[in-house]
Amino acid sequence: KKKDEYVPIKVQYFALRYIYRSLSFPELTKLLANSLEPLLFDYLVPAMFLTVDDDEDWRSNPIEFIRKEADVLERSNNIKSVAKNCFITICDSEYFAPDGELFLLKFMKYAAAVLTTGVDPRTNQETDQRMKEAIMNIIGTLEKPISENEYLKENMEFLLEKYVIPEFKNQIGFLRYRACWLVGIYGDFKFQNQQIVRDALEGIYGCLCENEFPVKVNAGIALSRLLIQAEAAEALKPVLANVLQVYLSLIDQMDNDDLVSGLEHVIARFADEIHPFAVGIVQ
């Protein structure tokens, strides 16, 4: 009904949660078989869009925005939480679309078309920046099945280079935030082109030094994960003092386990260079 009339968000949440639970039962999954494709593309993708509340939190209470994002899978009555669970279930299983294609591959082709053309291939309608952010969010959510699919894993380098790294220079903070998050998730891949690692590090470092708090936090988390790349670690040495200062400033403003873990990884990665900063870190 949502396409034609108003449906309260809690009604949508519990309806979708019922469908998610149903996917655990083979008999019910068979009944849903012909409905999974429209569910995936016509409802679940829009369910991942940023909301007015997200924008308000970003502007007036960025720490709350970050906490909501971090706890999305644990928060009850949150449409994004159950939408993510449905994406993982449908795309992390041997579920096939009516045309015989795996839903995971079908979604990734859809995502590539949207990111390339800015047009939804199912409706031929132009998409907005909310769609781009949602697509990037879903690609990160599907990290496990993507990493286990050799074809998709081989193409992630191209996807990051062409569609994600350019977003570090986007004027919209939400997209810089999401680009940091996504590079952090896939930053431990083995890249054939080391220039991608350098470009990613440059973009993340730029985000770490900017003013928008959520972007800085995600940049700090992503940076520590990218340091598994030797190229990134070597390039970061000249600005290590500034990086540590930013980490400590962020941790002083917000209690965030991922940030603390990120600082630990940085210290471990630069164990031989960290001694001049040890007193400041302890203080």
Secondary structure, DSSP 8 states (H G I E B T S, - for coil): -TTTS---HHHHHHHHHHHHHHTTSHHHHHHHGGGHHHIIIIIIHHHTS--HHHHHHHHH-HHHHHHHHHTTTT-TT-HHHHHHHHHHHHHTTT-B-TTS-BHHHHHHHHHHHHHHHSEETTTTEE--HHHHHHHHHHHHHTHHHHHT-HHHHHHHHHHIIIIIGGGGG-S-HHHHHHHHHHHHHHTTS--S-HHHHHHHHHHHHHHHTSS-HHHHHHHHHHHHHHTTSHHHHHHHGGGHHHHHHHHHHHHHH---HHHHHHHHHHHHHTTTT-GGGHHHHH-
